[in-house]
């Protein structure tokens, strides 16, 4: 399946207290992502980590067959039947943000170890297309990707969502991926990004 034929995404952020990080990581890598990749249309997952305000902050990025997977019956069935381990983890997640939809543009053919998400408004997406392609040509940049979330599908009420406090979403995102942290730091400074967090990939899994 080519990238053009796999143009959906789901991105999830959450903060985890240091005391609960090991349990969270075991849940995420030993149960949760396998469960998600068993849902039709879920193709691969990448997990990134940074630190913010004394907590571990995670970005989970799923590549989907298409944007419709976010609101599909099979996925919603999983969200409405969380496992016992998920029921224990979900209420502990803080600063939770989630959005899924379509991948608008990908420039560059690889994936970088380091990533920097830049949240933008939906109205800004077209203005960032040329910028994203140009940034991808820079030294040590692996790729840039632009995502647009579907607010209706991202906001569907589910049993799993009800277990978390303060859920929010986002409209669109430019994701910069690079070979080292300094390259991303310099790029974020030039862009005058409000959030200059840099994440490091710690786990990945693809659907066989």
N, C-alpha and C positions, 0 to 999 in steps of 0.2 A: 504494500500500500504506500503510495507516494504521499508527500506532505500535503499536496493539493487535495488528496482524497481523505485526509485526516485533519480537518480544519476546525475541530472543536477543542475547547479547553475548559478546565475547571481549576481555579486558583483559590487556595485557602491559607489564611494567616491565623496564627494563634500564639499566645504567650503561655509559657509553662513555668511554674515556680521550680527553682533548682532542686528542691527536695523531692519533687515528683517527676523529674525528667527521665530517670531510668525506666520507671513504669510506663511513662508515655511513649518512649522510644520502643520499648518491647511491644506494647500494644500496636503502635503504628506499623512497625516493620515485620511483626510476626503474625498479626491478624488482620489489621484494618486495610492495608493497601491490597493484600491478597483478596480480601472480600470485595473490594471495589473493582479490582481488575477482572473479577468473575462476572461483573455486570456487562451485558452486551454493549459494545461501543466504547468501553474503557480500554485503551491501548497501552498506556505506559504511565509511569509516575516518576517524578524526581522530587526529592526532599532536600530543602535548603535550611540552614540554621545561621542565626546571628544572635547578638545579645542586645537587649534594650531594657533600660530601667531596672537592672538587676535580675531580669528573667531571661530565659532562653526564648527566642522568638523563631518560629518556624514558618516557612513558606512551602506548601505542598502544591505541586503543579502536575495536573493530569492532562495528558493528551487524549482527546476523544475523537471518535470517528467523524462526528459532526456536532453542531451546536444543539441539535435536538436531543442529544443524550442527557443533557442536564435536567430536562423535564420529562424524561421517558418513564413509562410505567415500571420498568424493571428497576431503575435507579430509585424511584420514589418508594417502591416496595422495601428496598433495603433501608432507606432513611426512616421508614415507619416501623421497622423491626430491628432496632439496635441490639447488638449482643450485650451480654452481661458486662463484659469488659468495657465496651463503649459506654454503657450507662454509668460506669464508675468514672470514666475519663472525661466525658463531655462537660459535666458541671464545673470541672476544674480549669477549663480553658478560659483564658482571659484575652481581652482585646481582639475578639474574633471577627474576622472579615472573610467573606466568601463571595465569589462571583464566577459565573460560567457563561460561555457563549461561543463566539467564533474568533478564529485567528485571522486577522485582517491582512497581515503582511509578515513575511519572514525574509530576512536578508542575511546571508551567510549560511553555510552548509553544516556547521557543527554545533556543539554544545560546550559552553565554557564551565569550568569548575566554579567560577565566581559569577554572581548575578546581582543586578541592582534593579529593582522594580521602581518605575516612576509612574505614579498614578496621574492620569489626565482626565479631562472631561470628554464626553462623547463628541461634543462639537469640535474638539481639537484633533480628532483622529486623522482627518484628511490632511491637516496641516503638518502632521508628524510623519507622513509617509515618505516624503523626500528626505527629511532629517534622519529617519531610521535607516534608510538605505545608505546615506552618506556616512553615518557613524559606523556602519558595519565595515567600511573600507579602511578604517583607522588601524594602526598597528596594535596587535594583541587583542583586538576585538574578535570574538568567535562568531557572534551573531547578534542581531537585534530582532525583536519580535513585537508586534503590536496586536493587542487583544481588545475586543469590544464585548462587554458583558450584556446578557439578555436579562433585564430587570425582572420580567415576569417569571421566567424559569428559575432565576436565582433566588427569588423571594417566596417560593412556594412554602407554605407552612407544613412542617412534618413533626413527627414525634421526636426525632433527634434534635431538631432545631429548638424545640420547646425546652430541652434540658439545658440549653446554654443561655447565659444572660448577655444582653447587649450586642446581639448579632447586627452586623452592618454589611453593606456591599460597596461596590465601586462601579464606575461607569466604563472606564477603559484604562489601559496600562501599556506603557512602553517598557519592555524588559531588555536590559543590556546584559550581555554575557561576554566574559573576558577570560584571558589566561592568567591574570593576576589582579590583586586588589588595587594596586596603585593606578592601573589603567582606568578602572571604574571610578575611583575617587576623583581622578582628574576630569573625567567626563561629566560626572555629577556636578562638580564645581563649575565647569563651563556652562552647563545647562541651568545653573542656579536652582537645582532641585531642592525642594523644601525638606524632604526626607532623603538623607544621603547614606542610608543603611546599605551595607554590602553583605550579601549572604554567601555562604560556602556550601556546595553540594555535599551531602553526607550519605545519601542513599539513592538508589535508582532500581527500578524493576520494570521489565517489559512483559506484556502479555504474550505468552508463547503461541 
